[in-house]
């Protein structure tokens, strides 16, 4: 009686039912309703596309949202580190703020001067997180472009009165 009840419940829900001592019985109704196989047992093209397509779509989505932006940011950081100049104010990964005194190309190191006591620190270029001077210059250039754009719009044709 109990086995019949389990079979009926499993058939209604379309799930797998466990009977007896660890034997697993799957119902053929699932395969017939999904249409994944043809009469000769081969997979249809639609089931193959849905089986392979979804993981591929997920990988493309993952690449576009996570991997590509991170690679772009790393490339910009490497370019900034390569283009350091004497006099630039920089911030290190550890949070140290200083001014670049010397850039040593042969060892990929920079010497920073921090604080009013003129403490000098020698660091690898990879430890530089951001170039404050370059960021300020970029912000000033952007503001100048916006100002020029607004002035061109104001000079345009006057409205008819």
C-alpha positions in Angstrom: 0.0 0.0 0.0 2.8 2.4 0.9 4.7 1.7 -2.3 1.6 2.3 -4.4 1.1 5.6 -2.8 4.7 6.7 -3.3 4.4 5.7 -7.0 1.3 7.8 -7.5 2.8 10.8 -5.8 6.0 10.4 -7.8 4.0 10.1 -11.1 2.0 13.2 -10.3 5.0 15.3 -9.5 7.2 13.8 -12.2 10.1 13.2 -9.8 12.3 10.2 -9.0 11.1 7.9 -6.3 13.3 5.8 -4.1 11.9 2.3 -3.4 13.1 -0.4 -1.1 16.7 -0.9 -0.3 18.3 2.0 -2.2 17.0 1.2 -5.7 16.1 4.3 -7.7 13.2 4.2 -10.2 12.8 7.0 -12.7 9.6 7.3 -14.7 9.6 7.4 -18.4 7.0 10.1 -18.4 9.7 12.7 -17.9 11.6 11.7 -21.0 8.4 11.6 -23.0 7.2 15.0 -22.0 10.5 16.8 -22.5 11.1 15.6 -26.0 14.8 15.2 -25.6 15.1 12.0 -27.6 13.7 10.8 -30.8 12.1 7.4 -31.5 15.6 5.9 -32.3 17.1 7.4 -29.1 19.2 10.2 -30.6 19.1 13.7 -29.1 17.3 16.4 -31.1 19.1 19.6 -32.2 17.0 21.8 -29.9 18.0 19.8 -26.8 21.6 19.8 -27.8 21.5 23.6 -28.3 19.8 24.1 -25.0 22.2 21.8 -23.2 25.4 23.5 -24.6 24.0 27.0 -25.3 23.0 27.9 -21.7 26.5 27.3 -20.2 28.1 29.1 -23.1 25.8 32.0 -22.7 26.6 32.0 -19.0 30.4 32.0 -19.7 30.0 34.9 -22.1 28.0 36.9 -19.6 30.6 36.2 -16.9 33.4 37.3 -19.2 31.6 40.6 -20.1 30.6 41.5 -16.6 33.6 40.5 -14.6 36.7 39.5 -16.4 36.9 42.1 -19.2 36.4 45.2 -16.9 39.0 43.9 -14.5 41.6 43.4 -17.3 40.9 46.9 -18.6 41.4 48.4 -15.2 44.6 46.4 -14.7 45.9 47.7 -18.1 45.2 51.3 -17.1 47.0 50.8 -13.8 50.1 49.4 -15.5 50.1 52.3 -18.0 49.8 54.8 -15.1 52.7 53.1 -13.2 54.9 53.1 -16.4 54.2 56.8 -17.0 55.2 58.1 -13.5 57.2 61.4 -13.6 59.2 63.3 -11.1 56.9 65.6 -9.1 53.8 63.5 -9.3 51.8 63.1 -6.1 50.9 59.4 -5.7 49.1 57.0 -3.3 50.5 53.6 -2.7 48.5 50.4 -2.1 49.3 50.7 1.6 47.8 54.2 1.7 51.1 56.2 1.8 50.8 59.6 0.0 54.0 61.0 -1.4 55.7 62.9 -4.2 57.9 61.1 -6.7 61.6 62.2 -6.4 63.2 59.7 -8.8 62.0 56.9 -11.1 64.6 54.1 -11.6 63.7 52.3 -14.9 66.3 49.6 -14.5 64.9 48.3 -11.2 61.3 49.4 -11.7 61.4 51.3 -8.4 60.5 54.9 -7.4 61.7 57.0 -4.5 58.9 58.9 -2.7 59.1 61.8 -0.3 56.5 61.8 2.3 55.5 64.3 5.0 57.1 67.5 6.2 60.0 65.6 7.7 61.1 64.7 4.1 61.1 60.9 4.7 62.2 59.1 1.6 60.9 55.6 0.8 62.0 53.4 -2.1 59.1 51.3 -3.5 58.4 49.1 -6.5 56.3 50.8 -9.2 53.7 48.0 -8.8 52.9 49.3 -5.3 51.6 52.6 -6.7 47.8 52.6 -6.7 46.9 56.0 -8.2 48.5 59.1 -9.5 46.8 62.1 -7.9 48.4 64.7 -10.1 47.3 63.0 -13.3 43.8 62.6 -11.9 43.6 66.3 -11.1 44.9 67.2 -14.6 42.3 64.9 -16.2 39.5 66.5 -14.2 40.7 70.0 -15.2 40.8 69.0 -18.8 37.3 67.5 -18.6 36.0 70.7 -17.0 37.6 72.8 -19.7 36.0 70.7 -22.4 32.6 71.0 -20.8 33.1 74.8 -20.5 34.0 75.1 -24.1 31.1 72.9 -25.1 28.7 75.1 -23.2 30.1 78.3 -24.6 29.7 77.0 -28.2 26.1 76.2 -27.4 25.5 79.7 -26.1 27.1 81.3 -29.2 24.7 79.4 -31.5 21.8 81.0 -33.3 19.5 83.1 -31.2 15.9 82.0 -30.8 13.2 83.8 -32.9 11.3 86.3 -30.9 
